[in-house]
Amino acid sequence: MSTLLTLLIFVVIVSWNIHTSGDLFLEGPLTPQMKLQWGQKVLILALLEGLWAVITLKWLLPIFFDPLDLSKKQILVLVSGIAFSVVSGIYAMLDAS
C-alpha cells in the first residue's frame, strides 16, 4: 500500500505539471501577468517533481525493496523530463517580462 501511495503521489505531481505546461503553451494569448504566474507554477511543480523523485528513489522505495539499481538511460529520462519542465517554466517567466 505504501509503495502504491508513493508512486501515486509522483504520478499526480507529473500529471499536474504536464497539464499546467500544456495550458501555458497551448492556450491562446495570455497577458504577461498570467504568463508569469503560470511559469512560476510550472517551475514550482518541476522542482517538486525533482525533489519527490529523489526522496522516493533514494529513501522511500529502498525501504520496501532492495536498493534500486536504475540504468543510466532511466536516470537520463527522469532528469531530462524534470529539466525540460524547469526550462519551460523559466522561459515562460522570462517571456512574461
HELIX and SHEET records of a PDB file:
HELIX    1   1 SER A    2  LEU A   26  1                                  25    
HELIX    2   2 PRO A   32  ILE A   55  1                                  24    
HELIX    3   3 THR A   56  LEU A   60  3                                   5    
HELIX    4   4 LEU A   61  PHE A   64  1                                   4    
HELIX    5   5 LYS A   72  ALA A   96  1                                  25    
END                                                                             
